[in-house]
Each structure stands twice: as structure tokens, then as C-alpha cells.
Amino acid sequence: MTLLTEYYVPGLHVEDHSIKVPLDWSGHEPGHGFDGPSISLFYRVVTAPEHVHDELPLLIFLQGGPGGCGPRPLNPQSDGWIEEAIRHFRVVLPDQRGTGRSSRIDTHIMKTMDGEAGAAFLKHFLADSIIRDFEHLRRTEFGGARWATLGQSYGGFLTLTYLSLFPKGVIASFTTGGIPHVPADATDVYRHTFPRMASKTKRFYERYPVDVERVAALADILDSREVVLPNGDPLTVERLQCLGADFGMKPSFERVHWMLDEAFLDGDGSVSAGSEVSNEFLHGVMNATSSRPLYWPLQEFIYANGELDEPIRWAAQRVRDEHPEFNTDVRPLNFTGECMFPWMFERENALRPFKPAMDVLMGDTHFGMIYDADQLARNEVPLQAAVYYDDMYVDSGLQLDTLSRVARSHYWTTNEFEHDGVHGSVVFAHIFNEALNRGDLQELF
């Protein structure tokens, strides 16, 4: 292993490592040498201090996203699944290619490319390449030992890619809130999630009825005059609606409510189209609606599996256009969810350099194969999924439909948790024990 450093954070022994992987996996096989341009793959290995010198099975964490780097734990309890996992495993926390310390992609890189070059470049940062990186890591740095996987959200998508492409590398899989629909179709996904967002908005206003007037007043202000965020981006009604992207987490309603509570300079709580918007609120909106560099650019292409019948063509925007209740002049104003829209790449400074590549990708139909339905149907790797019944981001009905066609899969459906439930102390422990009690982990323990 290419060990960079090792150290302790409270309750965890940590090793930092980095290896090289090919930028383009075409013509290369994981575990073998390669030529051509390379990028860095950074990963951490965390272990309970009392188990540092023990022989432990491996668990690799497949981070949500897209564009998400691995967790930076403060202690075992700061991310609840880690506390449970280190009781049984040595845990591998990679930064997926293009994120964190793995040759991070940012605006300055995209500024150097035209649309065609940028589109070709971004295609190298989707699931087929991510999983080849991890399989290369397993074969070269861990002696080819089969490992367990835990995929959160988009990490569940990566799980099915792993089970499609390299099932012999995996001994058991766990997913939380992240089974994609196979066959994948971005338009179908958004046709399920937009009605759910309308329902989430209704529940938010029922819990905090005072915010109906506040949000309406803000929308009227943004319609009538220019308001600019601290980073120079215009605050529009569409961007205000994006505060709903957090509504699938807990306690998102409260986070948005308290942000709105101090939206206006008038401290008496009165609102009107003539009110001044507070700097604190502008900072809050900027932070809440900003994201990791690859999160929005890759958002719809995580559904692109092989040769498409037709291009994606801004699926979320097309579905939004089918729902006039999300128009900016509707009151009460509806919030939108985890959706990317064309205006983001025109108005937001951090995303504008991606626009030429996005224009090309939205008309493209040629992508790498990420799911093999036939392989999943004969899957031999035990898969234990946690499916959140009210999941706003990954529709539970679509998840269960896919699982019905994945061999050796089992699921636990619950409405006790939102999409981020794995970060507490219950979810991973529950699905781990279900798999253990079923005998699915007998090769590990």
C-alpha cells in the first residue's frame, strides 16, 4: 500500500493511502498495469484501536452522491454506522475519483475544456469507472481478499454496478436508501419524485403555517427586484425553491423553518414585498443550495446505462414542465427536490464552467454499462437493503421492484427513518444483524 500517514482520531486508528488509477479504463483490466493518463485514488483505512493488529474482514464504504467524498469521522459516534462497523471490520473509506483528495475536479479544470472535451472527461467519473477503481484497489492493495460493501444512497447504485461487473470481488453487500431502478430511466425517476416533493411541501407548511406567508413574500421580492447572494449568484425564485432538496433528511423542516424565521430585517415577524432580506438568510440560502462540484453535473447521468434509446435532455426540467404546481408564481410556493435544472449552469458561478460539457452530454446516448440485469438475476452475493418507505430521493416502490429481480437480495422496509438514517446508531446494526442471523455472513465470521 502507498501509506501516506497514520494517526488517531478519538476512538479510531486511521491510515491515509493513495494509489494511481487510469483516467480512462478502456482497454485496461483492474489489478494489472496500465499506461496513459492517470489520476490519484485516495482512501483511508479506519480500525478500532483495540483491533489494529487483529485479522479482520474488510468493509468498503460506497459514498452517496454523486460527487461525494468519503466521510471524515470525528469519532466513531459522529457517523453511527462506523461505530457498529469497526466492531466487526477494518473499514475502507475511499474518496471516489474526482472528489476529496482523489484528483478533485473543480471549476478551474472545466474552464480549460470545450464542450466536447469536457463531456468526454466527465464520462470518466461515473459508476463504471468508480467501481473499476475499487476493484483495482482490492486486487492490488488488499491481496485480492473479497470484501463486504456498504452503499449509502448513490452508494447503493454503485453496489449494483459492483455486483454487475465484478461480483467475485464481493462477499456480502449492504445498502441504505439506495437501490436504483433497473432498467434505469431518469424521466421515470422524476415522475415519481415530483409528486413526493409536493407532498413534502404540504407537510412542511402544515407543520409551520407561518412559513406560507414568509415564503410567498420572499418569492414576491425575488420576482420584483434583484437580490444577490454573498458569492455573487442571483437569488431567484427557482433557487429559493431548491431549499426543498433537504426535505428528505432529518431535521430538514426545522433547518428551513429557522432559516425563514430570520429571513427579514424586521424583527417583529412582519413580512411584505417591501421588506429587506437579511444577510444571514442570504448566507443560509447560499450554503444550503451550494454543492460539491460534481454533484449537479453528474446528477442525471447516474441513470445512463450503456446505449440509450434517446438522450436524457434535462429529465428533471421536462418533468417539472408537466407539473404547473411547481411554477414560480404559484402560492403557496412548492419546493423542489434533488433536481438539476438548466438555469443552474447559466446563473451559478460554480457551475457555469460545466455548461459547455452539459450541453453536449444532454444530447449524448453513448455511456458505459453500469448494470447487467442478467447478472443481477443470477446474483450469488448476499445483499441486505434498508429501504426507507418515505424516501424522497430514491423511490421505495422503484427500489422494491428492482430487488424483486436481484437474486439473494433481502430488504427491511421502514418509515422510522429518512434518507440519512444510516448516520444514526440503528440502521446499519439492524441490517447487519439480519444478514448475520440469516447465515449470509458465515464466510466472514
Number of C-alpha atoms within 10 A of each C-alpha: 11 11 12 11 10 13 10 14 13 11 17 23 17 21 17 18 18 19 19 18 25 21 19 19 18 10 7 13 12 20 19 9 11 16 11 9 10 15 16 20 26 24 25 23 19 27 27 23 15 11 16 14 9 10 9 17 17 23 25 23 23 30 23 22 20 27 27 22 24 21 16 10 17 12 15 20 16 15 17 20 20 27 21 19 21 20 13 17 22 22 25 21 21 28 27 32 29 24 24 20 18 20 18 19 19 17 15 10 12 22 14 10 16 15 18 14 14 22 22 14 15 20 18 20 22 23 30 22 22 22 23 22 24 23 22 21 23 21 16 17 15 13 10 14 15 20 22 23 25 25 25 28 24 25 27 25 27 31 30 28 22 26 25 22 20 14 19 13 19 22 22 23 27 28 29 27 32 29 29 29 22 21 12 17 19 20 18 14 21 24 17 18 22 24 14 20 23 20 14 22 21 18 13 21 19 12 13 13 12 14 19 17 17 23 23 22 18 24 24 17 20 20 16 11 10 10 17 14 17 16 13 12 16 17 21 20 21 18 20 22 20 21 22 24 19 21 27 23 16 14 11 16 22 14 16 19 18 13 17 18 15 17 25 22 16 13 10 7 12 11 20 14 17 11 15 15 19 14 15 15 19 19 14 19 22 22 13 18 15 14 14 17 20 22 17 22 22 20 17 23 20 20 24 24 21 14 13 14 8 11 15 21 19 20 22 25 17 15 18 18 12 11 14 10 16 21 16 20 15 12 14 19 23 26 28 26 25 21 19 20 16 14 14 18 20 14 16 17 15 19 22 17 23 27 22 19 21 24 17 17 26 17 13 17 15 16 18 16 15 25 27 18 16 11 16 24 17 13 18 18 21 21 27 23 29 26 26 26 21 20 23 26 28 26 23 24 16 16 22 20 14 20 23 13 16 24 16 17 20 19 20 15 16 15 10 10 21 21 24 17 21 23 17 17 17 14 21 25 17 14 21 19 13 17 21 14 11 10 12 21 18 10 9 16 10
